[in-house]
Amino acid sequence: MCNIRTILAFMSIIVILIPTVHFLIRAHGDVTLIIENLQYTLPFFTAALRIIIFWWNKEALSSVMDMIADDWIKEKTSWERIKMITRAQTARTIATFLYSMMGTSFFIAMIMPICGISMYVTNGTNSEKQLPFQTLYYTYDTNKSPQYELTFLSQTISTLFGIVTNMGIDNFLNLLVFHICGQLDILKNRITHLDQFTNYAHTLKNCVIDHIRIIRAITVIEDAYNLMLLALLLSFGIIFAFYGFLILSILEDETNLSIFQLMFRVLVMLTISGHMCAYCVVGDILVSQCNGIHYAAYSNKWYTVKPKDARNLISILIRTNEPIYLTAGKMFPMTMATFSNLIKTSAGYISVLLTARH
């Protein structure tokens, strides 16, 4: 059943990718048409790629889900339970916020064509009726009925599958990372107060085992998501530059200035920027939590225990000496510093696109 749903989502995205890529090939030489096309060709292509990668790594990610289930089932103190619930609620809040922004953009994108309002700077087709996506090449006349209605429905379904795919995979990562952050909070508290446990050696041994287990889970997540994050990073940089170009194009065209086009572009830019920013914030939180284990080992009152027991802390200090990152393609750490550099680089290309248009 899971495989059937995956194939259905993948095929629905391919249905819209074929005419978009066909149009992209035919529109070579026209910068504005290419940009109008790529603004949704890239997200659909990224969604299809992420479905393949996620499905390929489903068994590895299932092991992390089993670990999460075990963490919730096993015995814990009230403080540890509250900490885990707090982290889970944070992940849910972020997911709700991102779903709300994406849902609003989707609703507007579908309603505006029905109202006869164009969202595009140029119309790459001869279609008289408005569609959610105009810069696609169809071999039939989309002005006629029922071709128009069926085309509108297919674009709506494909867009919905694309949004659900991207948001589902992204929010699943948030769930995994925030659960791990909760486990790191618990581990940090135990290491900091090791001297208060009667059986110091046994408690330290359990801390080391838990730390290794958490590191393995982070490694599994990194291996499963690094290519998806790279695709997301590259597509965001390109789309951000394109949307900046389109917004400036709308503002420059004073004779045909469309407030609806401008507001929609700004909304979508804020949505994708918030989406990318959330990834980088989550990455920063994970780095901070991993570093917290290192400082917890330093803060431990090791001088109050036997020298033999104190020496066992060295293994944790060595293991936590280097920060652990989620990366995009094993190259770019997912942090706010990376997000800021990406925004600055993309903004620099907006002027290049404006020059190329003129």
C-alpha positions, 0 to 999 in steps of 0.5 A, a space after each residue: 500500500 505504501 509503494 502504491 501511494 509513492 508511485 501515485 504521488 510520483 506519477 502525478 508530479 511527472 504528469 506536470 513535469 513533462 509539459 513544463 520541461 517541453 515548454 522550457 526547451 521551446 522557450 530558449 532565448 527568452 529570459 522572462 519565459 524561462 524564469 516564469 517556467 523554472 519557478 515551478 519546474 524546479 520545485 516539481 523536479 525537486 519533489 520527484 527527486 526527493 520521493 525517490 531518495 526518501 523511498 530508497 532510504 525508507 528502511 534506514 529511516 524506519 530504524 530511527 522511528 523504532 528508536 523514537 518509539 522505544 524512547 517514548 515507551 521506556 521508563 523516564 522521569 517526569 522532567 525527561 517526559 516534559 522535555 520530550 513533549 516540549 520538543 515534540 510540540 515545537 516540531 508540531 508548531 513549526 509544521 503547522 506554521 509551514 503548512 499554513 503558509 504553503 496552504 495559503 499560497 496554494 489556495 491563492 494560486 488556484 483561486 486567482 485563475 478561476 477569477 480571471 486574474 493572471 499571476 504571470 508577467 508574460 503568457 507563454 501560451 495562446 490560451 485565453 483562459 487562465 490556468 494555475 501554470 501558464 508556461 506549459 506546452 500542451 499538444 491540445 487546445 486548452 481553451 476548449 471544454 472539457 480540455 480546460 477543466 481537465 487540465 486545470 484539475 490535473 495541475 491542481 492535483 499535481 500541485 497538491 501532491 508536490 506540496 504534500 511531498 515536500 512538506 511531509 518530507 521536511 516536517 518528518 526531518 523536523 520531527 526526527 531532529 527535535 526528538 534527538 534534541 530532546 534526547 540530547 537534553 536528557 543526556 546533557 542533564 545526566 552527564 552534568 549531574 553524574 556525581 549525584 548518582 550512587 553508581 557513577 561508572 554504571 550511569 556513565 556507561 549508559 550515557 556513553 551508550 545513549 550518546 553513541 545511539 544518538 550519533 548513529 541516528 544523526 548519521 542515518 538522517 544525514 545520509 538520507 537527507 544530504 542529497 535532498 538538502 542539496 537539491 533544496 538548497 540549490 533550487 531555493 537559491 535559483 528560485 529566490 533570485 528568479 522571484 526577486 527578478 519577477 517582483 522588480 519586473 512587476 514594479 518596473 512595468 508601471 503601465 501594467 502594474 498588478 497588485 495581485 501579481 506583486 502580493 502573490 510573488 511576495 507571499 511565495 517568496 516569504 513562504 519559500 524563505 521561511 521554509 529554507 530558514 526553518 531547515 537552517 534553524 533546525 540545523 543550528 539547534 542540532 549543532 548547539 545541542 551536540 555542543 552542549 554535551 561537550 560542555 556538560 562533560 566539562 561542567 561535570 564535577 569530575 574532581 569529586 569522584 575517583 580518578 579512574 572513574 573521572 578518566 572515563 569522561 575522556 571518551 565523551 570529550 573526544 567524541 563531542 570535540 567536533 560539532 555534528 552538522 546536517 549538511 547539504 550534499 556533505 558540503 554545506 552545513 545547514 546553519 543560519 550562516 549558510 542561509 545568509 550567504 545563500 540569500 546574499 549570493 542569490 540577491 547578487 544574481 538578480 541584477 545579472 538577470 535584469 541586465 540580461 533582460 534589457 
